[in-house]
Amino acid sequence: LRFDENVRVVVFKSEVKGVFCAGADLKERAQMDDAEVGHFVKRLRNLMDEIAALPVPTIAAIDGYALGGGLELALACDLRVAASSAKMGLIETTRGLLPGAGGTQRLPRCVGIGLAKELIFTGRQIDGQQAALMGLVNHAVPQNSAGDAAYQRALALAKEILPQAPFAVKMGKLAINRGIEVDIASGMAIEGMCYAQNIPTRDRQEGMAAFREKRPPQFIGK
């Protein structure tokens, strides 16, 4: 997906009704020795980092349980949509663990340090509506009879992104992701570098031309 220029948005959904991702198989984990567990979690953390580094926008469609590593997967995405009835939480402390695939880092950046500590320390599960109120998800929607309300809302969100200039969206994502980790002055410099890469694009010229000619732009991602 990273190298497919035809991909504009990636939506993560589950094929299992009622479950987005329930996290690691603890029965399997129980059979591992300490070294194997460390290796497993490192690979899982690398996977989440790869998802977070995808150059195009990513949306998690949470139509059911997103627990432990399942919520860490959703946190690695840019945007999250949940059914109001969905349940999510970093429940690792209830099993003698702590989040190990990015949860301790991405959750505070998403909802703030205080809420993140509360959720991780207690291992509490929250529903989609509560998640929306604290900013953990962008949208919470009532579940439908098919059990895919979050996916349908995620598709609608993706369709809002699709018409926009692909390279500009990619640069916007890069500027936000890099800029949030540094001081504001450094962030401004990052934005400037990303903007400079966008200036010579054909899409920028097309956007200006479409505005002058009062027509919808036809972006090609170049």
Buried (B, 14 or more C-beta within 10 A) or exposed (E): EEEEEEEBBBBBBBEEEBBBBBBBEEEEBEEEEEEEBEEBBEEBBEBBEEBBEBBBBBBBBBBBBBBBBBBBBBBBBBBBBBBBBBBBBBBBBBEEBEBBBBBBBBBBEBBEEEBBEEBBEEBBBBBBBBBBEBEBBBBBBEBEEEBBBBBBBBBEBBEEBEEBBBBBBBBBBBBBEBBEEEEEEEBEBBBEEBEEBBEEBEBBEBBEEBEEEEEEBEBEBE
